[in-house]
Amino acid sequence: MSLLRNVGTIGSLTLVSRIAGMAREMIFARVLGANGVTDAWFQAFIIPNVFRRLFAEGAFSAAFVPMFSKRLHGNDDPEAGLEEAKSFSADVLSVFLPILIALVAVFEIVMPGVIWLLSKKPIDGKTFPLAVDFARIMFPYIILVSLVTLFTGMLNSVSRFAPGASFPIILNLVLIAALLTGEWYAQTTDASVTDVAYGIAWAVTGAGVMQLAWLYYWVRVEGFRPKLLWPRITPEVKRLSIIALPAAIGGGAYQINTLVQLYFLNQLEDGSVSYMNYADRLNQLPLGIIGIALSTAILPSLSKFVGGDDKESADRLQSDAIELAMLLTIPAAVALAICAEAFVTMIFQGGRFDLADAAVTGEVLATLVLGLPAYVLVKVLVPNFYARADTRTPVVAAFIALGVFIVSAIFFLDTYGVVGVAFASVVGAWINVTFLLIVLALRDHYRMPALLLFRIAKQALAAAGMGASLYYANAYLADWYAAGVLARLGALGVLVGAAGAVYFGLAFTLGAVDKQRIVQLTRKQ
């Protein structure tokens, strides 16, 4: 595997998805703004996404990919390996789908109680019935996207990363189309913001159907024929469950964190959920492109090296992943922190999202990105545990971080509001990554070499120089941020271009990155 090539494939498609997602949020902000209706919509949208990350992308993927890959590649006869992998995936699908259907049915019934627990809104409140309706419309999405994750795992096992990395683009494009259609409908019929929000909720489930069709096509191209059998708990399915359960519990800590964050935000003024969502959209841009791409790309190779007792190669791959992650993440965090309000104003301000909304969202963003390197490092380090079939340690780390987040959020909520909730998330993230690094070192699984730490220090120094240039450029371009589209694009281009030129110029000058290292990162592992 070429680490940089596979990360480039996943990352470039993720970038397209994130840009489409950014366009979606830009339109969303202008069409719906930041108010009680948008809070209800985002709250409802979070719920199926929590279960998607918990049961599908996190626990299931971490357990399924190594087991499926072992059956596919672990047989001397490729045809026999393919048949064994097909049989395993069919057994998993046949058990997985009924569980998902039952889960959705239960939550459709108890959804009012779920929304009440998360918000403590009065039953006759304005946002409560909207959040219940939106959540019931969107919750079936988890069935569709969980099946998409199953098919993505199959494709990743044969190093076909592009289809799985591209399916989120479909959701973003469908929602953009729904938003534009809804805005046109509202202008021509005097429909309310609430009516538009209902249409967007239905579009989420419709997009899930399209995503499933897309992945189903690609698994058939690769020679797999997914089929439903009568559910049976085979030894391999049982083993998958045993491996996935601790990962689900660990993932549960992250998702409980999301739900607890939602609870705290619901104690604040209307718009707080929306402010956090818009800020996190910008924060998630580098996290998705860098962190998720790296974690997806290194897991199969780490599993191979660990299984072959090749510690040197495993350590080299882990160091390469950390170096590449920090090379891109540190400057992204610095740029987003310094130009937070500028970016939010240029991207989101307009329509029902005014300058006051942009100012608050900018403060939240500037706080959130303080934890961006930690968020990315967690994504890069966790595969080192999964490659050893150790899903317990990330569980412990995640729950420690959750406890720290809750205590911090309680402490900061009254004084700092939504910014305090964002800072609590940052504190929890750094506790998480610190715990993982200490455990890896104590178990002699991985220690960050001094040369890597030295390079990261140089990257931070280069990012500081870039930050100084952005500080002055930010003030100089201030009048352009809320101007017309061309002025905003020009200002954005100047900031991004100047940041990239200064950072990479300093990085090469300081020796934070060089041509020889790039060649090493592109070699086959």
Long-range contacts (C-beta under 8 A, 24 or more apart in sequence): 1-159, 1-297, 1-300, 1-301, 1-524, 1-525, 2-522, 2-523, 2-524, 2-525, 3-297, 3-298, 3-301, 3-317, 3-320, 3-321, 3-324, 3-521, 3-522, 3-525, 4-324, 4-518, 4-521, 4-522, 5-522, 6-159, 6-161, 6-297, 7-293, 7-294, 7-297, 7-324, 9-161, 9-162, 9-165, 10-161, 10-162, 10-165, 10-292, 10-293, 10-296, 10-297, 11-289, 11-290, 11-293, 13-162, 13-165, 13-166, 13-169, 14-165, 14-168, 14-288, 14-289, 14-292, 14-293, 15-289, 16-166, 16-169, 17-165, 17-166, 17-168, 17-169, 17-172, 17-288, 18-284, 18-285, 18-288, 18-289, 20-169, 20-172, 20-173, 20-176, 21-168, 21-172, 21-281, 22-281, 22-282, 22-285, 22-347, 23-172, 23-176, 24-172, 24-175, 24-176, 24-179, 25-277, 25-278, 25-281, 25-347, 25-348, 26-347, 26-348, 26-350, 27-176, 27-179, 27-180, 27-183, 28-175, 28-179, 28-200, 29-278, 29-348, 29-349, 29-350, 29-351, 29-352, 29-353, 29-357, 30-348, 30-350, 30-351, 30-352, 30-353, 31-179, 31-182, 31-183, 31-193, 31-196, 31-351, 31-352, 32-193, 32-196, 32-197, 32-352, 33-193, 33-274, 33-351, 33-352, 33-353, 33-357, 34-271, 34-274, 34-275, 34-278, 34-352, 34-353, 34-357, 34-361, 35-193, 35-270, 35-271, 35-274, 35-352, 36-126, 36-127, 36-130, 36-270, 37-127, 37-130, 37-193, 37-194, 37-197, 38-197, 38-271, 38-273, 38-274, 39-127, 39-266, 39-270, 39-271, 39-272, 39-273, 39-274, 40-127, 40-128, 40-130, 40-131, 40-134, 40-197, 41-130, 41-131, 41-134, 41-197, 41-200, 41-201, 42-273, 42-274, 42-277, 43-115, 43-118, 43-119, 43-127, 43-131, 43-134, 43-135, 43-262, 43-266, 43-273, 44-115, 44-130, 44-131, 44-132, 44-133, 44-134, 44-135, 44-137, 44-138, 44-201, 45-134, 45-138, 45-204, 46-258, 46-259, 46-262, 47-114, 47-118, 47-135, 47-138, 47-139, 48-135, 48-138, 48-139, 48-141, 48-142, 48-145, 48-204, 50-255, 50-258, 50-259, 51-103, 51-142, 51-255, 52-141, 52-142, 52-145, 52-146, 52-149, 53-251, 53-254, 53-255, 54-248, 54-251, 54-252, 54-255, 55-100, 55-142, 55-146, 55-248, 56-142, 56-145, 56-146, 56-148, 56-149, 56-150, 57-149, 58-247, 58-248, 58-250, 58-251, 58-254, 59-244, 59-245, 59-247, 59-248, 59-250, 59-251, 59-391, 60-96, 60-146, 60-149, 60-150, 60-153, 60-244, 61-149, 61-152, 61-153, 62-243, 62-244, 62-247, 62-299, 62-386, 62-391, 63-240, 63-243, 63-244, 63-247, 63-391, 64-92, 64-150, 64-153, 64-240, 64-244, 65-153, 65-156, 65-157, 65-299, 65-300, 66-299, 66-300, 66-303, 66-386, 66-387, 66-389, 67-236, 67-239, 67-240, 67-243, 68-153, 68-154, 68-157, 69-157, 69-300, 69-303, 72-157, 72-158, 73-157, 82-223, 85-154, 85-157, 85-224, 86-224, 86-225, 88-236, 89-150, 89-154, 89-224, 89-226, 90-226, 90-227, 90-228, 90-229, 91-229, 91-232, 91-234, 91-236, 91-237, 92-150, 92-237, 92-240, 93-147, 93-150, 93-226, 93-227, 93-228, 93-229, 94-228, 94-229, 94-230, 94-231, 94-232, 95-231, 95-232, 95-233, 95-237, 96-146, 96-147, 96-150, 97-143, 97-147, 97-228, 98-231, 100-142, 100-143, 100-146, 100-147, 101-143, 103-142, 104-139, 104-140, 104-142, 104-143, 107-139, 108-136, 108-139, 111-135, 111-136, 111-139, 117-263, 118-259, 118-262, 118-263, 118-266, 119-262, 119-263, 119-266, 120-263, 120-266, 120-267, 121-266, 127-270, 130-194, 130-197, 133-198, 133-201, 134-197, 134-198, 134-201, 137-198, 137-201, 137-202, 137-204, 137-205, 138-201, 138-204, 138-205, 140-205, 140-208, 141-204, 141-205, 141-207, 141-208, 143-208, 144-205, 144-208, 144-209, 144-211, 144-212, 145-208, 145-211, 145-212, 147-212, 147-215, 148-208, 148-211, 148-212, 148-215, 150-226, 151-212, 151-215, 151-216, 151-218, 151-219, 151-226, 152-215, 154-219, 154-222, 154-224, 155-215, 155-218, 155-219, 155-222, 156-296, 156-300, 157-300, 158-222, 159-300, 160-218, 160-222, 161-296, 161-297, 163-214, 163-215, 163-218, 164-215, 165-293, 165-296, 166-214, 167-211, 167-214, 167-215, 168-211, 170-207, 170-210, 170-211, 170-214, 171-204, 171-207, 171-208, 171-211, 174-203, 174-206, 174-207, 174-210, 175-200, 175-203, 175-204, 175-207, 177-203, 178-202, 178-203, 193-352, 243-389, 243-391, 244-391, 246-391, 246-392, 246-395, 247-386, 247-391, 247-394, 247-395, 249-395, 250-391, 250-392, 250-394, 250-395, 250-396, 250-397, 250-398, 250-399, 251-398, 252-398, 253-395, 253-398, 253-399, 253-401, 253-402, 254-398, 254-402, 256-402, 257-398, 257-401, 257-402, 257-405, 257-425, 257-428, 260-402, 260-405, 260-406, 260-409, 261-405, 261-409, 261-421, 261-425, 264-409, 264-413, 264-421, 265-418, 265-421, 267-413, 268-413, 268-417, 268-418, 269-417, 271-357, 271-360, 272-417, 272-418, 274-357, 275-357, 275-360, 275-361, 275-364, 275-418, 276-364, 276-418, 276-421, 276-422, 278-344, 278-348, 278-361, 279-344, 279-361, 279-362, 279-364, 279-365, 279-368, 279-422, 280-368, 282-336, 282-343, 282-344, 282-347, 282-365, 283-336, 283-365, 283-368, 283-369, 283-372, 283-375, 285-332, 286-328, 286-329, 286-332, 286-333, 286-336, 286-372, 286-376, 287-372, 287-375, 287-376, 287-379, 289-328, 290-324, 290-325, 290-328, 290-329, 290-332, 290-376, 291-325, 291-329, 291-375, 291-376, 291-378, 291-379, 291-380, 292-379, 294-321, 294-324, 294-325, 294-376, 294-379, 294-380, 295-379, 295-380, 295-382, 295-383, 298-380, 298-383, 299-383, 299-386, 299-387, 301-525, 302-383, 302-384, 302-386, 302-387, 303-386, 303-387, 305-387, 305-525, 306-387, 306-388, 307-387, 313-525, 314-384, 314-387, 314-446, 315-446, 316-525, 317-525, 318-380, 318-381, 318-384, 318-446, 319-448, 319-449, 319-452, 320-520, 320-521, 321-380, 322-377, 322-380, 322-381, 322-448, 322-452, 322-456, 323-452, 323-455, 323-456, 323-517, 323-521, 324-521, 325-376, 325-377, 325-380, 326-373, 326-376, 326-377, 326-456, 326-459, 327-459, 327-507, 327-512, 327-513, 329-372, 329-373, 329-376, 330-373, 330-456, 330-459, 330-460, 330-463, 331-459, 331-462, 331-463, 331-466, 331-499, 331-503, 332-369, 332-372, 333-369, 333-370, 333-372, 333-373, 333-463, 334-463, 334-464, 334-466, 334-467, 334-470, 335-466, 335-467, 335-470, 335-495, 335-496, 335-499, 336-365, 336-366, 336-369, 336-372, 337-366, 337-369, 337-370, 337-467, 338-467, 338-470, 338-471, 338-474, 339-470, 339-474, 339-495, 340-365, 340-366, 340-369, 341-365, 341-366, 342-474, 342-477, 342-478, 342-481, 342-491, 342-495, 343-492, 345-481, 345-482, 346-481, 346-482, 346-488, 346-491, 346-492, 347-492, 349-481, 349-482, 355-482, 360-418, 363-419, 364-418, 364-419, 364-422, 367-419, 367-422, 367-423, 367-426, 368-422, 368-425, 368-426, 370-423, 370-426, 371-425, 371-426, 371-427, 371-429, 371-430, 374-426, 374-429, 374-430, 374-432, 374-433, 375-429, 377-433, 377-436, 377-437, 378-429, 378-432, 378-433, 378-436, 381-433, 381-436, 381-437, 381-440, 382-436, 384-440, 384-445, 384-446, 385-436, 388-445, 393-436, 393-439, 394-436, 396-435, 397-432, 397-435, 397-436, 397-439, 398-432, 400-431, 400-432, 400-435, 401-428, 401-429, 401-431, 401-432, 401-435, 402-428, 404-428, 404-431, 455-511, 455-512, 455-513, 458-507, 458-510, 458-511, 458-512, 459-507, 459-512, 459-513, 461-506, 461-510, 461-512, 462-503, 462-504, 462-506, 462-507, 462-510, 462-512, 463-503, 465-502, 465-503, 465-506, 466-499, 466-502, 466-503, 466-506, 469-498, 469-499, 469-502, 470-495, 470-498, 470-499, 473-498
